[in-house]
Amino acid sequence: MRPADELAELWAADGLNMEVIEAVDITGWRTYQLVYFLDQVLQKSPLPEGNVKRLSKMYPKISKAQNAELRLRWCQIVLKNNLESEYSKVKDFLHSQ
């Protein structure tokens, strides 16, 4: 879980270190690892301005996931960070449940 903790810390920072963030490959992470990562991001939210939008673009595997556990946490992050551009995903998720 340490990589997920460390990655969440990087995303919560005021100045994003994109070089270090991009070096972390999450493509092989299992769902429970992604859920844990999102839980950590949620705990650290609201994030500095623009960080969630960049996170969304960097990890479409998360922001466009069909898995309900990932979608729930992503929606919570969107709401806690007032990311209005993603509100439609929250609405879609609520309608799907």
C-alpha positions as CSV (number, residue, x, y, z in Angstrom):
1,M,0.0,0.0,0.0
2,R,3.0,2.3,0.4
3,P,3.1,3.2,-3.4
4,A,-0.6,4.3,-3.1
5,D,0.1,6.3,0.0
6,E,3.1,8.0,-1.6
7,L,1.2,8.7,-4.8
8,A,-1.7,10.3,-2.9
9,E,0.8,12.5,-1.1
10,L,2.3,13.7,-4.4
11,W,-1.2,14.6,-5.7
12,A,-2.0,16.5,-2.5
13,A,1.1,18.7,-2.8
14,D,0.8,22.3,-3.7
15,G,3.4,22.0,-6.4
16,L,2.9,18.9,-8.4
17,N,6.1,17.0,-9.2
18,M,4.9,15.5,-12.5
19,E,8.2,13.8,-13.2
20,V,7.9,11.7,-10.0
21,I,4.1,11.2,-10.5
22,E,4.6,10.0,-14.1
23,A,7.3,7.6,-12.9
24,V,4.6,5.7,-10.9
25,D,3.0,3.1,-13.1
26,I,-0.5,2.2,-11.9
27,T,-1.4,0.1,-14.9
28,G,-0.7,-3.1,-13.0
29,W,-2.5,-2.1,-9.8
30,R,-5.4,-4.2,-8.7
31,T,-8.8,-2.7,-8.0
32,Y,-8.2,-2.8,-4.2
33,Q,-5.0,-0.8,-4.7
34,L,-6.8,1.8,-6.8
35,V,-9.6,2.0,-4.2
36,Y,-7.1,2.5,-1.4
37,F,-5.3,5.2,-3.5
38,L,-8.6,7.0,-4.0
39,D,-9.5,6.7,-0.3
40,Q,-6.2,8.4,0.5
41,V,-6.8,11.2,-2.1
42,L,-10.3,11.7,-0.6
43,Q,-8.9,12.0,2.9
44,K,-6.5,14.6,1.7
45,S,-9.2,16.5,-0.2
46,P,-9.8,19.2,-1.1
47,L,-6.6,19.2,-3.1
48,P,-4.9,22.3,-4.4
49,E,-6.6,24.0,-7.3
50,G,-6.2,22.0,-10.6
51,N,-4.8,18.9,-9.1
52,V,-8.0,16.8,-9.4
53,K,-8.5,17.8,-13.0
54,R,-4.9,16.8,-13.8
55,L,-5.4,13.5,-11.9
56,S,-8.5,12.8,-14.0
57,K,-6.6,13.4,-17.3
58,M,-3.6,11.3,-16.2
59,Y,-5.6,8.3,-15.0
60,P,-8.6,7.7,-17.3
61,K,-8.5,4.1,-15.9
62,I,-9.8,5.7,-12.7
63,S,-11.9,8.7,-13.8
64,K,-13.7,6.7,-16.5
65,A,-13.9,3.4,-14.6
66,Q,-17.1,1.2,-14.7
67,N,-16.3,-0.5,-11.4
68,A,-18.8,0.8,-8.8
69,E,-16.2,1.0,-6.0
70,L,-13.9,3.2,-8.1
71,R,-16.8,5.3,-9.4
72,L,-18.1,5.9,-5.9
73,R,-14.8,7.1,-4.7
74,W,-14.1,9.2,-7.8
75,C,-17.5,10.9,-7.4
76,Q,-16.7,11.7,-3.7
77,I,-13.4,13.2,-4.8
78,V,-15.2,15.2,-7.5
79,L,-17.7,16.6,-5.0
80,K,-15.3,17.3,-2.2
81,N,-13.1,19.2,-4.7
82,N,-16.0,21.0,-6.4
83,L,-14.9,19.8,-9.9
84,E,-18.0,21.0,-11.8
85,S,-16.7,19.6,-15.1
86,E,-17.1,16.1,-13.7
87,Y,-20.5,16.5,-12.1
88,S,-22.2,14.7,-15.0
89,K,-20.3,11.5,-13.9
90,V,-21.7,11.9,-10.4
91,K,-25.2,12.2,-11.8
92,D,-24.7,9.2,-14.1
93,F,-23.4,7.1,-11.2
94,L,-26.3,8.0,-9.0
95,H,-28.8,7.2,-11.7
96,S,-27.0,3.8,-12.3
97,Q,-27.5,2.9,-8.6
